[in-house]
Amino acid sequence: MQDGQHKWRRVEQRDVLNGIWRVSQVTAQSVTIDTGNDCEPSRWQWQRQGEANEAVDSHRADDRNT
């Protein structure tokens, strides 16, 4: 997924983003993020678009390199 600074990040299930959002599901077609009870909506889902591109940044959301 792309972060707020337009860098592509790899995420895995159970990763925590911005210290509060949790990656609840990753499939070949989508990524689902639980934002918590205080957010509306409490869950976001992004659908995959276009071709996979392994040449983009391979940094994980927690800044560990893959």
DSSP file (Angstrom, degrees, kcal/mol; ACC not computed):
  #  RESIDUE AA STRUCTURE BP1 BP2  ACC     N-H-->O    O-->H-N    N-H-->O    O-->H-N    TCO  KAPPA ALPHA  PHI   PSI    X-CA   Y-CA   Z-CA
    1    1 A M              0   0    0      0, 0.0     8,-3.8     0, 0.0     2,-0.4   0.000 360.0 360.0 360.0 163.2    0.0    0.0    0.0
    2    2 A Q  B     -A    8   0A   0      6,-0.3     6,-0.2     4,-0.0     2,-0.0  -0.826 360.0-144.4-101.3 132.2    1.1    3.6   -0.4
    3    3 A D    >   -     0   0    0      4,-2.8     3,-2.0    -2,-0.4    -1,-0.0  -0.201  36.9 -87.3 -85.8-178.8    1.8    5.7    2.7
    4    4 A G  T 3  S+     0   0    0      1,-0.3    -1,-0.1     2,-0.1    -2,-0.0   0.659 128.5  55.0 -64.3 -17.3    1.1    9.4    3.2
    5    5 A Q  T 3  S-     0   0    0      2,-0.2    -1,-0.3     0, 0.0     3,-0.1   0.171 120.0-108.9-101.3  16.1    4.5   10.3    1.7
    6    6 A H  S <  S+     0   0    0     -3,-2.0     2,-0.4     1,-0.2    -2,-0.1   0.720  73.8 138.3  65.0  25.7    3.6    8.3   -1.5
    7    7 A K        -     0   0    0     49,-0.1    -4,-2.8     0, 0.0     2,-0.4  -0.832  56.3-120.4 -97.1 139.8    6.1    5.5   -0.8
    8    8 A W  B     -A    2   0A   0     -2,-0.4    51,-0.5    -6,-0.2     2,-0.4  -0.653  33.7-170.5 -79.8 133.0    4.9    2.0   -1.4
    9    9 A R  E     -b   59   0B   0     -8,-3.8     2,-0.4    -2,-0.4    51,-0.3  -0.967  20.0-133.5-126.6 139.2    5.0   -0.2    1.7
   10   10 A R  E     -b   60   0B   0     49,-2.1    51,-1.8    -2,-0.4     2,-0.3  -0.777  28.1-169.6 -87.7 134.2    4.5   -3.9    2.1
   11   11 A V        -     0   0    0     -2,-0.4     2,-0.3    49,-0.2     3,-0.0  -0.912   7.4-160.2-123.6 154.1    2.2   -4.8    4.9
   12   12 A E    >   -     0   0    0     -2,-0.3     3,-2.2     1,-0.0    11,-0.2  -0.899  40.2 -77.5-127.3 158.4    1.4   -8.1    6.6
   13   13 A Q  T 3  S+     0   0    0     -2,-0.3    11,-0.2     1,-0.3     3,-0.1  -0.294 118.4  21.5 -55.4 137.3   -1.6   -9.3    8.6
   14   14 A R  T 3  S+     0   0    0      9,-3.6    -1,-0.3     1,-0.3    10,-0.1   0.342  86.7 141.1  80.2  -0.6   -1.4   -7.9   12.2
   15   15 A D    <   -     0   0    0     -3,-2.2     8,-2.9     8,-0.2     2,-0.5  -0.415  47.9-134.8 -62.8 147.4    1.0   -5.1   11.3
   16   16 A V  E     -D   22   0C   0      6,-0.2     2,-0.4    -3,-0.1     6,-0.2  -0.936  17.6-159.5-108.7 128.2    0.2   -1.8   13.2
   17   17 A L  E >> S-D   21   0C   0      4,-3.5     4,-2.5    -2,-0.5     3,-1.8  -0.876  71.7  -3.8-109.9 138.2    0.1    1.4   11.2
   18   18 A N  T 34 S-     0   0    0     -2,-0.4    -1,-0.2     1,-0.3     4,-0.1   0.735 119.1 -76.2  53.9  24.3    0.5    4.9   12.7
   19   19 A G  T 34 S+     0   0    0     -3,-0.2    -1,-0.3     2,-0.2     3,-0.1   0.367 130.5  48.8  75.6  -6.6    0.5    3.2   16.1
   20   20 A I  T <4 S+     0   0    0     -3,-1.8     2,-0.3     1,-0.1    -2,-0.2   0.619  84.8  81.5-136.6 -27.2   -3.2    2.6   16.2
   21   21 A W  E  <  -D   17   0C   0     -4,-2.5    -4,-3.5    15,-0.0     2,-0.4  -0.696  60.5-153.2 -91.8 139.7   -4.5    1.0   12.9
   22   22 A R  E     -DE  16  34C   0     12,-2.3    12,-3.1    -2,-0.3     2,-0.8  -0.928  16.8-128.6-117.1 133.5   -4.2   -2.8   12.5
   23   23 A V  E     + E   0  33C   0     -8,-2.9    -9,-3.6    -2,-0.4    10,-0.2  -0.689  31.7 176.0 -75.4 111.2   -3.9   -4.8    9.3
   24   24 A S  E     +     0   0C   0      8,-1.9     2,-0.3    -2,-0.8     9,-0.2   0.739  60.1  12.7 -94.2 -24.3   -6.6   -7.4    9.8
   25   25 A Q  E     - E   0  32C   0      7,-1.5     7,-2.9   -13,-0.1     2,-0.4  -0.971  52.0-174.3-155.8 138.3   -6.5   -9.1    6.4
   26   26 A V  E     + E   0  31C   0     -2,-0.3     2,-0.3     5,-0.2     5,-0.2  -0.985  19.0 161.2-131.7 122.0   -4.3   -9.3    3.3
   27   27 A T        -     0   0    0      3,-3.0    -2,-0.0    -2,-0.4     0, 0.0  -0.765  55.7 -97.3-126.6 176.4   -5.3  -11.3    0.3
   28   28 A A  S    S+     0   0    0     -2,-0.3     3,-0.1     1,-0.2    -1,-0.0   0.747 125.1  38.2 -64.9 -22.4   -4.3  -11.2   -3.4
   29   29 A Q  S    S+     0   0    0      1,-0.2    19,-3.5    18,-0.1     2,-0.3   0.676 122.4   8.3-102.9 -21.3   -7.3   -9.0   -4.1
   30   30 A S  E     - F   0  47C   0     17,-0.3    -3,-3.0     2,-0.0     2,-0.4  -0.976  48.8-137.5-157.4 165.5   -7.5   -6.6   -1.1
   31   31 A V  E     -EF  26  46C   0     15,-2.1    15,-2.7    -2,-0.3     2,-0.4  -0.998  21.0-158.7-127.5 133.0   -6.1   -5.2    2.2
   32   32 A T  E     -EF  25  45C   0     -7,-2.9    -8,-1.9    -2,-0.4    -7,-1.5  -0.957   5.2-167.5-117.7 131.5   -8.4   -4.6    5.2
   33   33 A I  E     -EF  23  44C   0     11,-2.9    11,-2.8    -2,-0.4     2,-0.6  -0.967  13.4-147.0-119.3 128.2   -7.4   -2.2    8.0
   34   34 A D  E     -EF  22  43C   0    -12,-3.1   -12,-2.3    -2,-0.4     9,-0.3  -0.862  13.4-175.0 -91.7 121.1   -9.2   -2.0   11.4
   35   35 A T        -     0   0    0      7,-2.2     3,-0.2    -2,-0.6     8,-0.2   0.581  41.7-110.3 -95.1 -11.9   -9.1    1.7   12.5
   36   36 A G    >   -     0   0    0      6,-1.1     3,-1.2     1,-0.1    -1,-0.2  -0.246  33.1 -69.1 105.6 167.2  -10.7    1.1   15.9
   37   37 A N  T 3  S+     0   0    0      1,-0.2    -1,-0.1    -2,-0.1     5,-0.1   0.756 124.6  59.0 -67.9 -26.5  -14.0    2.0   17.7
   38   38 A D  T 3  S+     0   0    0     -3,-0.2     2,-0.3     4,-0.1    -1,-0.2   0.513  95.6  78.0 -83.5  -3.7  -13.3    5.7   17.8
   39   39 A C  S <  S-     0   0    0     -3,-1.2    -4,-0.1     3,-0.1    -3,-0.1  -0.778  81.6-115.5-107.3 150.5  -13.0    6.0   14.0
   40   40 A E  S    S+     0   0    0     -2,-0.3     2,-0.1     1,-0.2    -3,-0.1  -0.976 105.5  26.4-127.0 117.2  -15.8    6.1   11.5
   41   41 A P  S    S-     0   0    0      0, 0.0    -1,-0.2     0, 0.0    -6,-0.1   0.606  82.1-154.5 -76.2 163.6  -15.8    3.8    9.6
   42   42 A S  S    S+     0   0    0     -2,-0.1    -7,-2.2     1,-0.1    -6,-1.1   0.529  78.6  40.3 -82.7  -5.4  -14.1    1.4   11.9
   43   43 A R  E     -F   34   0C   0     -9,-0.3     2,-0.4    -8,-0.2    -9,-0.2  -0.995  63.6-166.8-146.2 137.0  -12.8   -0.7    9.0
   44   44 A W  E     -F   33   0C   0    -11,-2.8   -11,-2.9    -2,-0.3     2,-0.4  -0.932   4.8-166.7-119.1 146.5  -11.3    0.2    5.6
   45   45 A Q  E     -F   32   0C   0     -2,-0.4     2,-0.4   -13,-0.2   -13,-0.2  -0.995   2.4-162.8-135.4 131.8  -10.8   -2.1    2.6
   46   46 A W  E     -F   31   0C   0    -15,-2.7   -15,-2.1    -2,-0.4     2,-0.3  -0.932  12.8-142.3-112.1 134.8   -8.7   -1.4   -0.5
   47   47 A Q  E     -F   30   0C   0     -2,-0.4   -17,-0.3   -17,-0.2     2,-0.1  -0.739  27.4-105.8 -93.7 143.0   -9.1   -3.5   -3.6
   48   48 A R        -     0   0    0    -19,-3.5     2,-0.4    -2,-0.3    -1,-0.1  -0.413  38.4-167.9 -65.7 140.1   -6.0   -4.3   -5.7
   49   49 A Q        -     0   0    0     -2,-0.1    -1,-0.0     2,-0.1   -20,-0.0  -0.996  42.5 -11.0-132.2 138.1   -5.8   -2.4   -9.0
   50   50 A G  S    S-     0   0    0     -2,-0.4     2,-0.2     2,-0.0     3,-0.0  -0.130  98.4 -29.0  76.7-170.6   -3.5   -2.9  -11.9
   51   51 A E        -     0   0    0      1,-0.1     2,-0.1    -3,-0.0    -2,-0.1  -0.518  66.6-103.2 -83.3 148.0   -0.5   -5.2  -12.3
   52   52 A A        -     0   0    0     -2,-0.2     2,-0.4    -4,-0.0    -1,-0.1  -0.453  33.2-162.9 -66.0 142.0    1.8   -6.2   -9.5
   53   53 A N    >   +     0   0    0     -2,-0.1     3,-1.2     1,-0.1    -1,-0.0  -0.847  15.6 179.0-133.7  97.3    5.1   -4.3   -9.5
   54   54 A E  T 3  S+     0   0    0     -2,-0.4    -1,-0.1     1,-0.2    -2,-0.0   0.570  75.1  73.9 -74.2  -8.7    7.8   -5.8   -7.4
   55   55 A A  T 3  S+     0   0    0      2,-0.0    -1,-0.2     3,-0.0     3,-0.1   0.592  76.5  96.1 -82.4 -10.3   10.2   -3.1   -8.4
   56   56 A V  S <  S-     0   0    0     -3,-1.2   -49,-0.1     1,-0.2   -47,-0.0  -0.209  98.7 -55.1 -72.7 171.5    8.6   -0.5   -6.2
   57   57 A D        -     0   0    0      1,-0.2    -1,-0.2   -48,-0.0    -2,-0.0  -0.151  46.6-158.9 -47.9 134.7    9.9    0.3   -2.7
   58   58 A S        +     0   0    0     -3,-0.1     8,-1.0   -49,-0.1     2,-0.2   0.104  45.1 130.3-106.9  21.3   10.1   -2.9   -0.7
   59   59 A H  E     -bC   9  65B   0    -51,-0.5   -49,-2.1     6,-0.2     6,-0.2  -0.543  55.8-126.8 -74.6 139.3   10.1   -1.2    2.7
   60   60 A R  E >   -b   10   0B   0      4,-2.6     3,-1.9   -51,-0.3   -49,-0.2  -0.357  26.7-104.4 -77.7 166.0    7.5   -2.6    5.2
   61   61 A A  T 3  S+     0   0    0    -51,-1.8   -50,-0.1     1,-0.3    -1,-0.1   0.772 124.0  54.1 -62.8 -26.4    5.1   -0.3    6.9
   62   62 A D  T 3  S-     0   0    0      2,-0.2    -1,-0.3   -45,-0.1     3,-0.1   0.211 121.8-108.2 -94.0  16.1    7.2   -0.6   10.1
   63   63 A D  S <  S+     0   0    0     -3,-1.9     2,-0.4     1,-0.3    -2,-0.1   0.544  76.5 134.7  69.8  11.8   10.3    0.5    8.2
   64   64 A R        -     0   0    0      2,-0.0    -4,-2.6     1,-0.0    -1,-0.3  -0.750  56.6-123.8 -83.7 138.2   11.9   -2.9    8.2
   65   65 A N  B      C   59   0B   0     -2,-0.4    -6,-0.2    -6,-0.2    -1,-0.0  -0.550 360.0 360.0 -79.1 147.4   13.3   -3.9    4.8
   66   66 A T              0   0    0     -8,-1.0    -1,-0.1    -2,-0.2    -7,-0.1   0.442 360.0 360.0 -93.1 360.0   12.1   -7.1    3.3
